[in-house]
Amino acid sequence: MNVLRHSVDEASVAQIEEHLRLCDASFLPRLSERVHLTDYAGKIHNSAIRFEAWANDTLIGMVATYLNDPERRFAHITSVSVLPQWTGRGIASDLLVRCMVHAAGLQFVRVTLEVSALNARAIGLYSRLGFVSERAGAPVQLMRIDLPGDGGERHA
């Protein structure tokens, strides 16, 4: 029986790399066509906050986010991935919400991500969560969501 659990920053570089390899075909275009998976896994491990979903000892879902723009208070999601056999169960939505709650708790006011215009399923998910496109019609869409803030100045 699979026991689903969530964690933050638990996965090792090797676990992240294996997860990305298993999800590679789900990215449009394939992730391995755009980045070197070993290097990217290391960068995510070392520089991103990772919201993870696990089934027993298997990393089944991950949202990796850079929270490294504290001046403008913008976060950027660099990767959203769920193992193919686990899609359609709300895992990506749950991880994205966890990410946004965390960013808002750190007083970040915006979360951005990029998605291929070919990936209608992902665009639909992000839109349902409140993300809006800033570059509609482009091959790679930049999407953003403004988070509830502290009432301070908003950045356009």
Residue, then its C-alpha position, 0 to 999 in steps of 0.5 A: m500500500n502506498v502512503l502519500r506524505h509531503s516534505v520540504d527539501e528531503a530528496s537527495v540529488a540522486q533522487i531528484e535526478e531519477h524523478l526528473r528522468l522518470c518525468d522527462a517525457s511529460f515535459l513539452p519539449r522534453l526536459s532533457e532536450r533543454v537541460h542536462l538532468t544531472d546538473y539541473a538536479g544539482k542546481i535544484h537541490n542546492s538553490a531551490i526550495r522543494f515541495e515534495a510528495w512521496a509514496n513510501d520511499t519514491l519521490i512522486g511529485m515536486v515543485a522546485t522554487y527559487l525564493n532568491d529575489p527578496e528585494r522585489r519579493f518575487a519567487h520563481i517556480t523552475s520545475v513542476s513534475v509528477l510521475p506519470q502514473w500519479t498524474g490526475r490526483g491533485i498532487a501538482s495542485d497541492l504542491l503548488v498551493r504549498c509553495m504559494v503559501h510558503a512564499a506568501g508567509l515569507q512576504f513574497v508578493r508574486v510567483t512566476l513560472e514558464v510553461s510551453a504553449l504546447n502544454a495545454r494541460a499544465i496551462g489549464l492547471y496553472s490557470r485554475l490556480g489563479f496564474v495569468s499569462e504575461r506572454a500569451g501567444a509566445p512559444v514559452q508562456l510566462m505566467r504569474i500569480d500575485l499573492p496576498g501581501d502585507g498591504g504594501e506596494r505592489h510591483a507590476 
